[in-house]
Amino acid sequence: MPAHSLDLVLSPASDDLIRSRWAALHGAGLPSLATHRGASNAPHITALSTPALPEHVLDRAREVFSTLLPCSVDVAGLLILGHGPFVLAESVIVSPGVTEAVRELERIAAESRPQARPWVPHLTLGKRLSAAQVGRALGLLSAMPAPRTVEITGLRLWDPDQRVTAMVVG
């Protein structure tokens, strides 16, 4: 069953910055989110992913994030996730308030989702990379100016059943 998600979305300038990194990977023949054409495809930080999103969780997300957004987050550098194939991402450092909001949503959504792994806030650049492709991607991206910060301007809902996104905050 596909997961519903609450995603922190970026300002237009920050969105363009991450898309330029997607494009660089794609231009080099590497896996990138640049080729994903789905409604949910925009640079984002997934705050919560769950098989179902009860209304009380959505209401609480709206309440909490309306006081936290917009905000700026630091980009810490490239991050490799998985055991192969790998995910290549930009690691981001969010405020303690955003971290606590995500933890609260995880707690109240716990009855409708399996045990989750710890939250690792990140912006995905590419998925399903081999070890060799990770090496090439790191070389390519290290030669480009790296983002220092990105601006989060909203929280959106991804509903895979309806295949739509909807802004919750922002």
VEXFIZA-106223 format. One record per atom (N, C-alpha, C): x, y, z; residue in three letters; atom name. Coordinates in Angstrom, 2 decimals. Layout:
N
+---------+---------+---------+------+------+
|      px |      py |      pz | rest | atom |
+---------+---------+---------+------+------+
|       X |       Y |       Z |  ala |   CA |
...
+---------+---------+---------+------+------+
//
This chain:
170
+---------+---------+---------+------+------+
|      px |      py |      pz | rest | atom |
+---------+---------+---------+------+------+
|    0.84 |   -1.18 |    0.00 |  met |    N |
|    0.00 |    0.00 |    0.00 |  met |   CA |
|    0.89 |    1.24 |    0.00 |  met |    C |
|    0.70 |    2.15 |   -0.95 |  pro |    N |
|    1.51 |    3.37 |   -0.98 |  pro |   CA |
|    1.25 |    4.24 |    0.25 |  pro |    C |
|    2.26 |    4.98 |    0.64 |  ala |    N |
|    2.17 |    5.78 |    1.85 |  ala |   CA |
|    1.68 |    7.20 |    1.57 |  ala |    C |
|    0.79 |    7.66 |    2.46 |  his |    N |
|    0.42 |    9.07 |    2.49 |  his |   CA |
|    1.60 |    9.79 |    3.15 |  his |    C |
|    1.81 |   11.03 |    2.79 |  ser |    N |
|    2.91 |   11.74 |    3.44 |  ser |   CA |
|    2.57 |   13.20 |    3.66 |  ser |    C |
|    3.24 |   13.76 |    4.66 |  leu |    N |
|    3.25 |   15.19 |    4.90 |  leu |   CA |
|    4.67 |   15.64 |    4.57 |  leu |    C |
|    4.78 |   16.57 |    3.64 |  asp |    N |
|    6.07 |   16.99 |    3.12 |  asp |   CA |
|    6.28 |   18.48 |    3.32 |  asp |    C |
|    7.47 |   18.84 |    3.78 |  leu |    N |
|    7.86 |   20.24 |    3.88 |  leu |   CA |
|    8.36 |   20.67 |    2.50 |  leu |    C |
|    7.73 |   21.70 |    1.93 |  val |    N |
|    8.06 |   22.14 |    0.57 |  val |   CA |
|    8.84 |   23.44 |    0.61 |  val |    C |
|    9.58 |   23.67 |   -0.45 |  leu |    N |
|   10.54 |   24.76 |   -0.52 |  leu |   CA |
|    9.99 |   26.00 |   -1.25 |  leu |    C |
|   10.64 |   27.10 |   -0.99 |  ser |    N |
|   10.36 |   28.33 |   -1.73 |  ser |   CA |
|   10.72 |   28.09 |   -3.20 |  ser |    C |
|   10.20 |   28.92 |   -4.11 |  pro |    N |
|   10.57 |   28.74 |   -5.52 |  pro |   CA |
|   12.08 |   28.79 |   -5.77 |  pro |    C |
|   12.79 |   29.70 |   -5.12 |  ala |    N |
|   14.25 |   29.79 |   -5.33 |  ala |   CA |
|   14.96 |   28.54 |   -4.81 |  ala |    C |
|   14.57 |   28.05 |   -3.65 |  ser |    N |
|   15.18 |   26.83 |   -3.10 |  ser |   CA |
|   14.82 |   25.62 |   -3.94 |  ser |    C |
|   13.59 |   25.56 |   -4.42 |  asp |    N |
|   13.14 |   24.49 |   -5.30 |  asp |   CA |
|   14.02 |   24.46 |   -6.55 |  asp |    C |
|   14.25 |   25.63 |   -7.16 |  asp |    N |
|   15.09 |   25.72 |   -8.36 |  asp |   CA |
|   16.51 |   25.24 |   -8.08 |  asp |    C |
|   17.03 |   25.58 |   -6.92 |  leu |    N |
|   18.39 |   25.19 |   -6.54 |  leu |   CA |
|   18.53 |   23.66 |   -6.49 |  leu |    C |
|   17.58 |   23.00 |   -5.87 |  ile |    N |
|   17.64 |   21.53 |   -5.78 |  ile |   CA |
|   17.39 |   20.91 |   -7.15 |  ile |    C |
|   16.46 |   21.47 |   -7.91 |  arg |    N |
|   16.22 |   20.95 |   -9.27 |  arg |   CA |
|   17.47 |   21.08 |  -10.15 |  arg |    C |
|   18.28 |   22.10 |   -9.92 |  ser |    N |
|   19.51 |   22.23 |  -10.71 |  ser |   CA |
|   20.46 |   21.08 |  -10.40 |  ser |    C |
|   20.45 |   20.60 |   -9.19 |  arg |    N |
|   21.28 |   19.45 |   -8.82 |  arg |   CA |
|   20.71 |   18.16 |   -9.43 |  arg |    C |
|   19.37 |   18.05 |   -9.45 |  trp |    N |
|   18.74 |   16.93 |  -10.14 |  trp |   CA |
|   19.17 |   16.92 |  -11.61 |  trp |    C |
|   19.11 |   18.11 |  -12.25 |  ala |    N |
|   19.43 |   18.23 |  -13.67 |  ala |   CA |
|   20.89 |   17.87 |  -13.94 |  ala |    C |
|   21.79 |   18.27 |  -13.06 |  ala |    N |
|   23.21 |   17.94 |  -13.25 |  ala |   CA |
|   23.42 |   16.43 |  -13.21 |  ala |    C |
|   22.78 |   15.77 |  -12.27 |  leu |    N |
|   22.88 |   14.31 |  -12.20 |  leu |   CA |
|   22.32 |   13.67 |  -13.48 |  leu |    C |
|   21.15 |   14.13 |  -13.87 |  his |    N |
|   20.51 |   13.59 |  -15.07 |  his |   CA |
|   21.38 |   13.83 |  -16.31 |  his |    C |
|   21.93 |   15.02 |  -16.42 |  gly |    N |
|   22.79 |   15.35 |  -17.55 |  gly |   CA |
|   24.03 |   14.48 |  -17.63 |  gly |    C |
|   24.47 |   13.96 |  -16.50 |  ala |    N |
|   25.64 |   13.08 |  -16.45 |  ala |   CA |
|   25.25 |   11.61 |  -16.60 |  ala |    C |
|   23.97 |   11.36 |  -16.87 |  gly |    N |
|   23.52 |    9.98 |  -17.05 |  gly |   CA |
|   23.34 |    9.21 |  -15.75 |  gly |    C |
|   23.17 |    9.95 |  -14.65 |  leu |    N |
|   23.00 |    9.31 |  -13.34 |  leu |   CA |
|   21.55 |    9.35 |  -12.90 |  leu |    C |
|   21.12 |    8.38 |  -12.07 |  pro |    N |
|   19.75 |    8.41 |  -11.57 |  pro |   CA |
|   19.47 |    9.72 |  -10.83 |  pro |    C |
|   18.32 |   10.29 |  -11.12 |  ser |    N |
|   17.95 |   11.60 |  -10.58 |  ser |   CA |
|   16.45 |   11.71 |  -10.53 |  ser |    C |
|   15.95 |   12.54 |   -9.62 |  leu |    N |
|   14.51 |   12.79 |   -9.57 |  leu |   CA |
|   14.06 |   13.71 |  -10.70 |  leu |    C |
|   14.97 |   14.18 |  -11.53 |  ala |    N |
|   14.62 |   15.06 |  -12.65 |  ala |   CA |
|   13.67 |   14.38 |  -13.63 |  ala |    C |
|   13.70 |   13.06 |  -13.71 |  thr |    N |
|   12.87 |   12.36 |  -14.70 |  thr |   CA |
|   11.54 |   11.88 |  -14.14 |  thr |    C |
|   11.31 |   12.03 |  -12.85 |  his |    N |
|   10.06 |   11.61 |  -12.21 |  his |   CA |
|    8.97 |   12.60 |  -12.59 |  his |    C |
|    7.90 |   12.13 |  -13.17 |  arg |    N |
|    6.84 |   13.02 |  -13.67 |  arg |   CA |
|    5.57 |   13.02 |  -12.82 |  arg |    C |
|    5.58 |   12.38 |  -11.66 |  gly |    N |
|    4.38 |   12.28 |  -10.83 |  gly |   CA |
|    4.01 |   13.60 |  -10.16 |  gly |    C |
|    2.76 |   13.67 |   -9.71 |  ala |    N |
|    2.24 |   14.88 |   -9.06 |  ala |   CA |
|    3.00 |   15.23 |   -7.79 |  ala |    C |
|    3.59 |   14.24 |   -7.16 |  ser |    N |
|    4.29 |   14.48 |   -5.89 |  ser |   CA |
|    5.74 |   14.91 |   -6.09 |  ser |    C |
|    6.20 |   14.98 |   -7.34 |  asn |    N |
|    7.62 |   15.23 |   -7.58 |  asn |   CA |
|    7.97 |   16.71 |   -7.52 |  asn |    C |
|    8.44 |   17.09 |   -6.37 |  ala |    N |
|    9.02 |   18.41 |   -6.14 |  ala |   CA |
|   10.01 |   18.24 |   -5.00 |  ala |    C |
|   11.06 |   19.03 |   -4.98 |  pro |    N |
|   11.98 |   18.92 |   -3.85 |  pro |   CA |
|   11.21 |   19.12 |   -2.54 |  pro |    C |
|   11.43 |   18.23 |   -1.60 |  his |    N |
|   10.72 |   18.29 |   -0.32 |  his |   CA |
|   11.47 |   17.48 |    0.74 |  his |    C |
|   11.09 |   17.74 |    1.98 |  ile |    N |
|   11.57 |   16.98 |    3.12 |  ile |   CA |
|   10.36 |   16.25 |    3.68 |  ile |    C |
|   10.36 |   14.94 |    3.62 |  thr |    N |
|    9.22 |   14.19 |    4.15 |  thr |   CA |
|    9.24 |   14.28 |    5.67 |  thr |    C |
|    8.14 |   14.80 |    6.22 |  ala |    N |
|    8.00 |   14.92 |    7.67 |  ala |   CA |
|    7.35 |   13.68 |    8.28 |  ala |    C |
|    6.40 |   13.09 |    7.55 |  leu |    N |
|    5.67 |   11.93 |    8.06 |  leu |   CA |
|    5.21 |   11.10 |    6.88 |  leu |    C |
|    5.36 |    9.80 |    6.99 |  ser |    N |
|    4.88 |    8.87 |    5.97 |  ser |   CA |
|    4.11 |    7.77 |    6.69 |  ser |    C |
|    2.90 |    7.50 |    6.22 |  thr |    N |
|    2.03 |    6.55 |    6.92 |  thr |   CA |
|    1.03 |    5.93 |    5.94 |  thr |    C |
|    0.61 |    4.67 |    6.17 |  pro |    N |
|   -0.35 |    4.04 |    5.27 |  pro |   CA |
|   -1.69 |    4.78 |    5.20 |  pro |    C |
|   -2.07 |    5.42 |    6.30 |  ala |    N |
|   -3.32 |    6.21 |    6.34 |  ala |   CA |
|   -3.03 |    7.46 |    7.15 |  ala |    C |
|   -3.70 |    8.53 |    6.83 |  leu |    N |
|   -3.48 |    9.78 |    7.55 |  leu |   CA |
|   -4.79 |   10.22 |    8.19 |  leu |    C |
|   -4.99 |    9.84 |    9.46 |  pro |    N |
|   -6.22 |   10.22 |   10.14 |  pro |   CA |
|   -6.38 |   11.74 |   10.22 |  pro |    C |
|   -7.62 |   12.17 |   10.22 |  glu |    N |
|   -7.92 |   13.61 |   10.23 |  glu |   CA |
|   -7.32 |   14.32 |   11.44 |  glu |    C |
|   -7.31 |   13.66 |   12.61 |  his |    N |
|   -6.76 |   14.34 |   13.79 |  his |   CA |
|   -5.25 |   14.59 |   13.65 |  his |    C |
|   -4.54 |   13.74 |   12.91 |  val |    N |
|   -3.11 |   13.97 |   12.66 |  val |   CA |
|   -2.94 |   15.15 |   11.71 |  val |    C |
|   -3.75 |   15.19 |   10.69 |  leu |    N |
|   -3.71 |   16.30 |    9.74 |  leu |   CA |
|   -4.04 |   17.63 |   10.43 |  leu |    C |
|   -5.05 |   17.62 |   11.29 |  asp |    N |
|   -5.42 |   18.83 |   12.03 |  asp |   CA |
|   -4.27 |   19.31 |   12.91 |  asp |    C |
|   -3.62 |   18.38 |   13.59 |  arg |    N |
|   -2.50 |   18.75 |   14.47 |  arg |   CA |
|   -1.32 |   19.27 |   13.64 |  arg |    C |
|   -1.06 |   18.65 |   12.51 |  ala |    N |
|    0.01 |   19.11 |   11.63 |  ala |   CA |
|   -0.25 |   20.55 |   11.19 |  ala |    C |
|   -1.47 |   20.82 |   10.81 |  arg |    N |
|   -1.85 |   22.17 |   10.39 |  arg |   CA |
|   -1.62 |   23.17 |   11.53 |  arg |    C |
|   -2.03 |   22.79 |   12.72 |  glu |    N |
|   -1.90 |   23.66 |   13.89 |  glu |   CA |
|   -0.43 |   23.94 |   14.23 |  glu |    C |
|    0.37 |   22.89 |   14.29 |  val |    N |
|    1.77 |   23.03 |   14.71 |  val |   CA |
|    2.60 |   23.74 |   13.64 |  val |    C |
|    2.48 |   23.32 |   12.40 |  phe |    N |
|    3.35 |   23.89 |   11.37 |  phe |   CA |
|    2.94 |   25.30 |   10.95 |  phe |    C |
|    1.72 |   25.70 |   11.22 |  ser |    N |
|    1.35 |   27.08 |   10.89 |  ser |   CA |
|    2.13 |   28.09 |   11.72 |  ser |    C |
|    2.64 |   27.67 |   12.88 |  thr |    N |
|    3.46 |   28.56 |   13.71 |  thr |   CA |
|    4.95 |   28.45 |   13.41 |  thr |    C |
|    5.36 |   27.40 |   12.70 |  leu |    N |
|    6.78 |   27.16 |   12.43 |  leu |   CA |
|    7.24 |   27.60 |   11.04 |  leu |    C |
|    6.30 |   27.76 |   10.13 |  leu |    N |
|    6.65 |   28.06 |    8.74 |  leu |   CA |
|    6.23 |   29.48 |    8.37 |  leu |    C |
|    7.00 |   30.14 |    7.51 |  pro |    N |
|    8.19 |   29.66 |    6.83 |  pro |   CA |
|    9.40 |   29.67 |    7.75 |  pro |    C |
|   10.42 |   28.90 |    7.35 |  cys |    N |
|   11.67 |   28.87 |    8.09 |  cys |   CA |
|   12.81 |   28.51 |    7.15 |  cys |    C |
|   14.00 |   28.83 |    7.57 |  ser |    N |
|   15.20 |   28.50 |    6.82 |  ser |   CA |
|   15.87 |   27.31 |    7.49 |  ser |    C |
|   16.42 |   26.40 |    6.69 |  val |    N |
|   17.16 |   25.27 |    7.24 |  val |   CA |
|   18.53 |   25.20 |    6.58 |  val |    C |
|   19.51 |   24.78 |    7.36 |  asp |    N |
|   20.87 |   24.64 |    6.85 |  asp |   CA |
|   21.00 |   23.34 |    6.08 |  asp |    C |
|   21.77 |   23.39 |    5.00 |  val |    N |
|   22.12 |   22.19 |    4.24 |  val |   CA |
|   23.51 |   21.77 |    4.70 |  val |    C |
|   23.58 |   20.58 |    5.27 |  ala |    N |
|   24.83 |   20.12 |    5.90 |  ala |   CA |
|   25.78 |   19.46 |    4.92 |  ala |    C |
|   25.27 |   18.95 |    3.82 |  gly |    N |
|   26.13 |   18.28 |    2.84 |  gly |   CA |
|   25.47 |   17.03 |    2.31 |  gly |    C |
|   26.18 |   16.36 |    1.43 |  leu |    N |
|   25.62 |   15.17 |    0.79 |  leu |   CA |
|   25.54 |   14.01 |    1.76 |  leu |    C |
|   24.53 |   13.18 |    1.56 |  leu |    N |
|   24.22 |   12.06 |    2.44 |  leu |   CA |
|   23.91 |   10.85 |    1.57 |  leu |    C |
|   24.43 |    9.71 |    1.93 |  ile |    N |
|   24.16 |    8.45 |    1.23 |  ile |   CA |
|   23.32 |    7.60 |    2.18 |  ile |    C |
|   22.19 |    7.12 |    1.69 |  leu |    N |
|   21.30 |    6.28 |    2.50 |  leu |   CA |
|   21.17 |    4.90 |    1.86 |  leu |    C |
|   20.98 |    3.90 |    2.68 |  gly |    N |
|   20.73 |    2.55 |    2.19 |  gly |   CA |
|   21.96 |    1.67 |    2.21 |  gly |    C |
|   21.74 |    0.45 |    1.73 |  his |    N |
|   22.79 |   -0.57 |    1.67 |  his |   CA |
|   23.05 |   -0.98 |    0.24 |  his |    C |
|   22.47 |   -0.31 |   -0.70 |  gly |    N |
|   22.59 |   -0.61 |   -2.12 |  gly |   CA |
|   21.36 |   -1.34 |   -2.61 |  gly |    C |
|   20.76 |   -0.84 |   -3.66 |  pro |    N |
|   21.08 |    0.44 |   -4.28 |  pro |   CA |
|   20.89 |    1.59 |   -3.29 |  pro |    C |
|   21.56 |    2.69 |   -3.58 |  phe |    N |
|   21.64 |    3.80 |   -2.64 |  phe |   CA |
|   20.74 |    4.97 |   -3.02 |  phe |    C |
|   20.45 |    5.79 |   -2.00 |  val |    N |
|   19.77 |    7.07 |   -2.19 |  val |   CA |
|   20.81 |    8.15 |   -1.93 |  val |    C |
|   20.87 |    9.13 |   -2.81 |  leu |    N |
|   21.75 |   10.27 |   -2.65 |  leu |   CA |
|   20.89 |   11.47 |   -2.29 |  leu |    C |
|   21.26 |   12.18 |   -1.23 |  ala |    N |
|   20.44 |   13.28 |   -0.73 |  ala |   CA |
|   21.31 |   14.39 |   -0.17 |  ala |    C |
|   20.68 |   15.54 |    0.03 |  glu |    N |
|   21.28 |   16.64 |    0.78 |  glu |   CA |
|   20.77 |   16.51 |    2.21 |  glu |    C |
|   21.66 |   16.42 |    3.18 |  ser |    N |
|   21.27 |   16.38 |    4.58 |  ser |   CA |
|   20.90 |   17.81 |    5.01 |  ser |    C |
|   19.81 |   17.94 |    5.75 |  val |    N |
|   19.40 |   19.26 |    6.23 |  val |   CA |
|   19.29 |   19.24 |    7.76 |  val |    C |
|   19.56 |   20.39 |    8.34 |  ile |    N |
|   19.48 |   20.55 |    9.79 |  ile |   CA |
|   18.30 |   21.46 |   10.08 |  ile |    C |
|   17.25 |   20.87 |   10.63 |  val |    N |
|   16.04 |   21.64 |   10.93 |  val |   CA |
|   16.09 |   22.13 |   12.37 |  val |    C |
|   15.25 |   23.09 |   12.67 |  ser |    N |
|   15.21 |   23.65 |   14.02 |  ser |   CA |
|   14.67 |   22.62 |   15.02 |  ser |    C |
|   14.96 |   22.82 |   16.31 |  pro |    N |
|   14.39 |   21.93 |   17.33 |  pro |   CA |
|   12.85 |   21.94 |   17.29 |  pro |    C |
|   12.25 |   23.07 |   16.96 |  gly |    N |
|   10.79 |   23.14 |   16.88 |  gly |   CA |
|   10.22 |   22.24 |   15.79 |  gly |    C |
|   10.87 |   22.23 |   14.63 |  val |    N |
|   10.43 |   21.36 |   13.54 |  val |   CA |
|   10.64 |   19.90 |   13.92 |  val |    C |
|   11.78 |   19.60 |   14.52 |  thr |    N |
|   12.05 |   18.22 |   14.95 |  thr |   CA |
|   10.99 |   17.76 |   15.96 |  thr |    C |
|   10.67 |   18.58 |   16.92 |  glu |    N |
|    9.67 |   18.20 |   17.92 |  glu |   CA |
|    8.29 |   18.05 |   17.28 |  glu |    C |
|    7.96 |   18.90 |   16.33 |  ala |    N |
|    6.67 |   18.78 |   15.64 |  ala |   CA |
|    6.57 |   17.44 |   14.91 |  ala |    C |
|    7.64 |   17.05 |   14.23 |  val |    N |
|    7.65 |   15.77 |   13.52 |  val |   CA |
|    7.52 |   14.62 |   14.51 |  val |    C |
|    8.24 |   14.69 |   15.62 |  arg |    N |
|    8.15 |   13.62 |   16.64 |  arg |   CA |
|    6.73 |   13.52 |   17.20 |  arg |    C |
|    6.11 |   14.66 |   17.43 |  glu |    N |
|    4.73 |   14.64 |   17.93 |  glu |   CA |
|    3.79 |   13.99 |   16.92 |  glu |    C |
|    3.92 |   14.35 |   15.65 |  leu |    N |
|    3.07 |   13.73 |   14.62 |  leu |   CA |
|    3.32 |   12.23 |   14.53 |  leu |    C |
|    4.58 |   11.82 |   14.65 |  glu |    N |
|    4.88 |   10.38 |   14.65 |  glu |   CA |
|    4.18 |    9.67 |   15.81 |  glu |    C |
|    4.19 |   10.32 |   16.99 |  arg |    N |
|    3.55 |    9.71 |   18.17 |  arg |   CA |
|    2.04 |    9.57 |   17.96 |  arg |    C |
|    1.40 |   10.62 |   17.49 |  ile |    N |
|   -0.06 |   10.55 |   17.38 |  ile |   CA |
|   -0.52 |    9.74 |   16.16 |  ile |    C |
|    0.38 |    9.54 |   15.20 |  ala |    N |
|    0.04 |    8.70 |   14.04 |  ala |   CA |
|    0.39 |    7.24 |   14.27 |  ala |    C |
|    1.00 |    6.93 |   15.41 |  ala |    N |
|    1.54 |    5.59 |   15.65 |  ala |   CA |
|    0.50 |    4.49 |   15.51 |  ala |    C |
|   -0.77 |    4.77 |   15.85 |  glu |    N |
|   -1.78 |    3.71 |   15.76 |  glu |   CA |
|   -2.12 |    3.34 |   14.33 |  glu |    C |
|   -1.76 |    4.19 |   13.36 |  ser |    N |
|   -2.12 |    3.89 |   11.97 |  ser |   CA |
|   -0.90 |    3.58 |   11.11 |  ser |    C |
|    0.23 |    3.31 |   11.75 |  arg |    N |
|    1.42 |    3.02 |   10.97 |  arg |   CA |
|    2.33 |    2.05 |   11.72 |  arg |    C |
|    3.13 |    1.31 |   10.96 |  pro |    N |
|    4.09 |    0.42 |   11.61 |  pro |   CA |
|    5.21 |    1.23 |   12.26 |  pro |    C |
|    5.99 |    0.56 |   13.07 |  gln |    N |
|    7.13 |    1.21 |   13.71 |  gln |   CA |
|    8.00 |    1.86 |   12.65 |  gln |    C |
|    8.29 |    3.12 |   12.84 |  ala |    N |
|    9.08 |    3.86 |   11.85 |  ala |   CA |
|   10.55 |    3.91 |   12.26 |  ala |    C |
|   11.40 |    4.07 |   11.26 |  arg |    N |
|   12.81 |    4.32 |   11.52 |  arg |   CA |
|   12.96 |    5.75 |   12.02 |  arg |    C |
|   14.05 |    6.07 |   12.68 |  pro |    N |
|   14.26 |    7.45 |   13.11 |  pro |   CA |
|   14.22 |    8.40 |   11.91 |  pro |    C |
|   13.69 |    9.60 |   12.14 |  trp |    N |
|   13.57 |   10.59 |   11.08 |  trp |   CA |
|   14.95 |   11.16 |   10.73 |  trp |    C |
|   15.28 |   11.15 |    9.46 |  val |    N |
|   16.53 |   11.74 |    8.96 |  val |   CA |
|   16.11 |   12.79 |    7.93 |  val |    C |
|   16.03 |   14.05 |    8.34 |  pro |    N |
|   15.59 |   15.07 |    7.39 |  pro |   CA |
|   16.59 |   15.24 |    6.25 |  pro |    C |
|   16.06 |   15.16 |    5.02 |  his |    N |
|   16.92 |   15.25 |    3.84 |  his |   CA |
|   16.10 |   15.63 |    2.61 |  his |    C |
|   16.81 |   16.07 |    1.60 |  leu |    N |
|   16.25 |   16.37 |    0.29 |  leu |   CA |
|   16.83 |   15.36 |   -0.70 |  leu |    C |
|   16.00 |   14.48 |   -1.21 |  thr |    N |
|   16.48 |   13.42 |   -2.10 |  thr |   CA |
|   16.89 |   14.01 |   -3.45 |  thr |    C |
|   18.05 |   13.57 |   -3.92 |  leu |    N |
|   18.55 |   13.98 |   -5.23 |  leu |   CA |
|   18.40 |   12.85 |   -6.25 |  leu |    C |
|   18.70 |   11.62 |   -5.83 |  gly |    N |
|   18.61 |   10.48 |   -6.74 |  gly |   CA |
|   18.39 |    9.20 |   -5.95 |  gly |    C |
|   17.75 |    8.26 |   -6.60 |  lys |    N |
|   17.46 |    6.96 |   -5.98 |  lys |   CA |
|   18.02 |    5.84 |   -6.85 |  lys |    C |
|   18.21 |    4.69 |   -6.22 |  arg |    N |
|   18.65 |    3.47 |   -6.90 |  arg |   CA |
|   20.00 |    3.63 |   -7.60 |  arg |    C |
|   20.95 |    4.26 |   -6.91 |  leu |    N |
|   22.30 |    4.40 |   -7.44 |  leu |   CA |
|   23.15 |    3.22 |   -7.01 |  leu |    C |
|   23.98 |    2.75 |   -7.93 |  ser |    N |
|   24.97 |    1.73 |   -7.58 |  ser |   CA |
|   26.12 |    2.42 |   -6.85 |  ser |    C |
|   27.02 |    1.64 |   -6.27 |  ala |    N |
|   28.18 |    2.21 |   -5.59 |  ala |   CA |
|   29.02 |    3.04 |   -6.56 |  ala |    C |
|   29.21 |    2.54 |   -7.78 |  ala |    N |
|   29.99 |    3.29 |   -8.77 |  ala |   CA |
|   29.30 |    4.60 |   -9.13 |  ala |    C |
|   27.98 |    4.56 |   -9.25 |  gln |    N |
|   27.24 |    5.79 |   -9.57 |  gln |   CA |
|   27.31 |    6.79 |   -8.43 |  gln |    C |
|   27.30 |    6.30 |   -7.19 |  val |    N |
|   27.45 |    7.21 |   -6.05 |  val |   CA |
|   28.78 |    7.94 |   -6.15 |  val |    C |
|   29.84 |    7.22 |   -6.46 |  gly |    N |
|   31.15 |    7.85 |   -6.60 |  gly |   CA |
|   31.16 |    8.92 |   -7.68 |  gly |    C |
|   30.56 |    8.62 |   -8.82 |  arg |    N |
|   30.49 |    9.60 |   -9.91 |  arg |   CA |
|   29.65 |   10.81 |   -9.50 |  arg |    C |
|   28.51 |   10.55 |   -8.83 |  ala |    N |
|   27.63 |   11.65 |   -8.40 |  ala |   CA |
|   28.32 |   12.55 |   -7.39 |  ala |    C |
|   29.04 |   11.97 |   -6.46 |  leu |    N |
|   29.76 |   12.78 |   -5.46 |  leu |   CA |
|   30.80 |   13.66 |   -6.13 |  leu |    C |
|   31.51 |   13.12 |   -7.10 |  gly |    N |
|   32.49 |   13.92 |   -7.84 |  gly |   CA |
|   31.83 |   15.06 |   -8.60 |  gly |    C |
|   30.76 |   14.77 |   -9.26 |  leu |    N |
|   30.03 |   15.78 |  -10.03 |  leu |   CA |
|   29.50 |   16.89 |   -9.13 |  leu |    C |
|   28.80 |   16.51 |   -8.08 |  leu |    N |
|   28.15 |   17.51 |   -7.21 |  leu |   CA |
|   29.17 |   18.29 |   -6.39 |  leu |    C |
|   30.30 |   17.68 |   -6.06 |  ser |    N |
|   31.30 |   18.42 |   -5.29 |  ser |   CA |
|   31.95 |   19.52 |   -6.13 |  ser |    C |
|   31.87 |   19.41 |   -7.44 |  ala |    N |
|   32.42 |   20.43 |   -8.33 |  ala |   CA |
|   31.45 |   21.60 |   -8.54 |  ala |    C |
|   30.22 |   21.46 |   -8.05 |  met |    N |
|   29.21 |   22.51 |   -8.19 |  met |   CA |
|   29.11 |   23.29 |   -6.88 |  met |    C |
|   28.68 |   24.56 |   -6.95 |  pro |    N |
|   28.40 |   25.27 |   -5.69 |  pro |   CA |
|   27.30 |   24.54 |   -4.92 |  pro |    C |
|   27.57 |   24.28 |   -3.67 |  ala |    N |
|   26.61 |   23.55 |   -2.83 |  ala |   CA |
|   25.67 |   24.53 |   -2.15 |  ala |    C |
|   24.41 |   24.15 |   -2.00 |  pro |    N |
|   23.49 |   25.03 |   -1.27 |  pro |   CA |
|   23.90 |   25.10 |    0.20 |  pro |    C |
|   23.77 |   26.27 |    0.80 |  arg |    N |
|   24.07 |   26.45 |    2.22 |  arg |   CA |
|   22.80 |   26.40 |    3.07 |  arg |    C |
|   21.73 |   26.96 |    2.54 |  thr |    N |
|   20.43 |   26.96 |    3.22 |  thr |   CA |
|   19.34 |   26.79 |    2.17 |  thr |    C |
|   18.20 |   26.33 |    2.62 |  val |    N |
|   16.99 |   26.34 |    1.80 |  val |   CA |
|   15.86 |   26.88 |    2.66 |  val |    C |
|   14.88 |   27.43 |    1.99 |  glu |    N |
|   13.73 |   28.03 |    2.66 |  glu |   CA |
|   12.53 |   27.09 |    2.55 |  glu |    C |
|   11.97 |   26.72 |    3.69 |  ile |    N |
|   10.75 |   25.91 |    3.72 |  ile |   CA |
|    9.57 |   26.87 |    3.86 |  ile |    C |
|    8.64 |   26.78 |    2.94 |  thr |    N |
|    7.52 |   27.71 |    2.94 |  thr |   CA |
|    6.17 |   27.06 |    3.18 |  thr |    C |
|    6.10 |   25.74 |    3.16 |  gly |    N |
|    4.80 |   25.11 |    3.34 |  gly |   CA |
|    4.88 |   23.65 |    3.71 |  gly |    C |
|    3.72 |   23.12 |    4.03 |  leu |    N |
|    3.54 |   21.70 |    4.34 |  leu |   CA |
|    2.43 |   21.20 |    3.42 |  leu |    C |
|    2.71 |   20.14 |    2.70 |  arg |    N |
|    1.71 |   19.60 |    1.78 |  arg |   CA |
|    1.41 |   18.15 |    2.12 |  arg |    C |
|    0.24 |   17.74 |    1.72 |  leu |    N |
|   -0.21 |   16.36 |    1.85 |  leu |   CA |
|   -0.08 |   15.68 |    0.50 |  leu |    C |
|    0.49 |   14.48 |    0.49 |  trp |    N |
|    0.48 |   13.62 |   -0.70 |  trp |   CA |
|   -0.48 |   12.49 |   -0.41 |  trp |    C |
|   -1.52 |   12.37 |   -1.23 |  asp |    N |
|   -2.52 |   11.32 |   -1.10 |  asp |   CA |
|   -2.35 |   10.37 |   -2.29 |  asp |    C |
|   -1.70 |    9.21 |   -2.07 |  pro |    N |
|   -1.44 |    8.30 |   -3.18 |  pro |   CA |
|   -2.70 |    7.61 |   -3.70 |  pro |    C |
|   -3.74 |    7.54 |   -2.87 |  asp |    N |
|   -4.98 |    6.91 |   -3.32 |  asp |   CA |
|   -5.66 |    7.77 |   -4.39 |  asp |    C |
|   -5.66 |    9.08 |   -4.18 |  gln |    N |
|   -6.25 |   10.01 |   -5.14 |  gln |   CA |
|   -5.22 |   10.55 |   -6.14 |  gln |    C |
|   -3.94 |   10.30 |   -5.83 |  arg |    N |
|   -2.82 |   10.77 |   -6.65 |  arg |   CA |
|   -2.80 |   12.30 |   -6.77 |  arg |    C |
|   -3.00 |   12.95 |   -5.61 |  val |    N |
|   -3.02 |   14.42 |   -5.58 |  val |   CA |
|   -2.19 |   14.93 |   -4.40 |  val |    C |
|   -1.72 |   16.14 |   -4.56 |  thr |    N |
|   -1.09 |   16.86 |   -3.46 |  thr |   CA |
|   -2.00 |   18.03 |   -3.10 |  thr |    C |
|   -1.96 |   18.42 |   -1.84 |  ala |    N |
|   -2.76 |   19.56 |   -1.37 |  ala |   CA |
|   -1.97 |   20.27 |   -0.28 |  ala |    C |
|   -1.94 |   21.58 |   -0.35 |  met |    N |
|   -1.24 |   22.35 |    0.67 |  met |   CA |
|   -2.03 |   22.29 |    1.99 |  met |    C |
|   -1.31 |   22.04 |    3.06 |  val |    N |
|   -1.88 |   22.00 |    4.41 |  val |   CA |
|   -1.58 |   23.32 |    5.12 |  val |    C |
|   -0.35 |   23.80 |    4.94 |  val |    N |
|    0.10 |   25.08 |    5.49 |  val |   CA |
|    0.91 |   25.77 |    4.40 |  val |    C |
|    0.69 |   27.06 |    4.24 |  gly |    N |
|    1.49 |   27.83 |    3.28 |  gly |   CA |
|    0.83 |   28.06 |    1.97 |  gly |    C |
+---------+---------+---------+------+------+
//
